[in-house]
Amino acid sequence: MVHMYGKRAGETMINLRLILVSGKTKEFLFSPNDSAADIAKHVYDNWPMDWEEEQVSSPNILRLIYQGRFLHGNVTLGALKLPFGKTTVMHLVARETLPEPNSQGQRNREKTGESNCCVIL
């Protein structure tokens, strides 16, 4: 009975491989109910010894990047529909604020439009 429970518990956890800018990685297990802020706090509280050079002063500046996008603190792993039993890779960076998604997208579109114009001419 205990074995089955353990197996089921493992299947409902999400394995995250977090990558620092330096390229160092570490794997952590999280629940689908854990948010990006929960993950940042957990990693900060359990900072790996081999990440000592990258230690930050506060969990509030740790940000997760998944598929090229910054995750807001209240986004849960379950909302991202991450697979159970597989490893999901995310980047972990120290950054005070998140970029504004709308203004950044608009600027990129304008730049793209300008370069397309120049290429056509």
C-alpha positions in Angstrom: 0.0 0.0 0.0 2.8 2.4 0.9 4.6 1.6 -2.3 1.5 2.5 -4.4 1.0 5.7 -2.5 4.6 6.7 -3.1 4.4 5.9 -6.8 1.2 7.9 -7.1 2.7 10.9 -5.2 5.7 10.8 -7.5 3.5 10.8 -10.6 1.7 13.9 -9.4 4.9 15.9 -8.9 6.6 18.0 -11.6 10.3 17.7 -12.0 11.9 21.1 -12.8 15.5 21.4 -14.1 16.5 25.0 -13.3 19.3 26.6 -15.3 21.2 29.6 -14.1 22.8 32.2 -16.5 26.2 30.6 -15.6 24.9 27.3 -17.0 24.7 25.5 -13.7 21.6 23.3 -13.3 19.7 21.7 -10.4 16.5 19.6 -10.4 13.7 20.1 -7.9 10.3 18.4 -7.4 7.2 20.7 -7.2 3.4 20.2 -6.9 1.2 21.5 -9.8 -0.3 23.9 -7.2 3.1 25.6 -6.7 3.4 29.1 -8.2 6.4 30.7 -9.7 6.7 32.7 -6.5 6.5 29.5 -4.4 9.3 28.0 -6.5 11.5 31.1 -6.2 11.1 31.0 -2.4 11.8 27.3 -2.1 14.9 27.5 -4.3 16.1 30.6 -2.3 15.5 28.7 1.0 17.3 25.5 -0.3 20.0 27.2 -2.4 22.3 24.5 -3.7 25.9 24.6 -2.4 27.4 24.5 -5.9 25.4 27.7 -6.8 27.1 29.6 -4.0 28.7 32.2 -6.4 25.2 33.0 -7.8 23.5 33.5 -4.4 21.0 36.3 -4.4 19.9 38.6 -1.6 16.2 37.9 -1.8 13.7 35.4 -3.3 11.7 38.3 -4.7 14.2 39.0 -7.5 14.3 35.3 -8.7 12.4 35.0 -11.9 11.5 31.9 -13.9 11.6 31.8 -17.7 9.7 29.1 -19.5 9.7 28.8 -23.3 11.3 32.2 -23.6 8.7 34.0 -21.4 9.0 35.4 -17.9 6.5 33.8 -15.5 4.5 36.0 -13.2 4.7 35.0 -9.5 1.1 33.8 -9.3 1.3 31.4 -12.3 1.1 27.8 -11.1 2.8 24.8 -12.7 -0.6 23.2 -13.2 -1.8 26.2 -15.2 1.2 25.7 -17.6 0.0 22.1 -18.1 3.5 20.7 -17.5 3.8 16.9 -17.9 4.1 14.6 -14.8 6.9 12.2 -14.7 9.1 14.2 -17.2 11.6 16.9 -16.6 10.7 20.4 -17.6 13.5 22.9 -18.1 13.2 26.5 -17.0 15.8 29.3 -16.6 16.2 31.0 -13.3 17.4 34.6 -13.4 17.8 37.4 -10.9 15.8 40.4 -12.0 14.1 43.2 -10.1 11.1 43.6 -12.3 9.3 41.8 -15.1 9.2 43.3 -18.6 5.9 44.8 -19.7 4.5 42.2 -22.2 2.4 44.7 -24.3 4.9 47.5 -24.8 7.7 45.1 -25.5 5.6 43.2 -28.1 4.6 46.4 -29.8 8.2 47.7 -30.0 9.3 44.4 -31.5 6.5 44.6 -34.1 7.4 48.2 -35.0 11.1 47.2 -35.4 10.1 44.2 -37.6 7.9 46.4 -39.7 10.7 48.9 -40.3 13.2 46.2 -41.3 10.7 44.6 -43.6 10.2 48.0 -45.2 13.9 48.5 -45.7 14.3 45.0 -47.1 11.5 45.4 -49.7 12.9 48.8 -50.8 
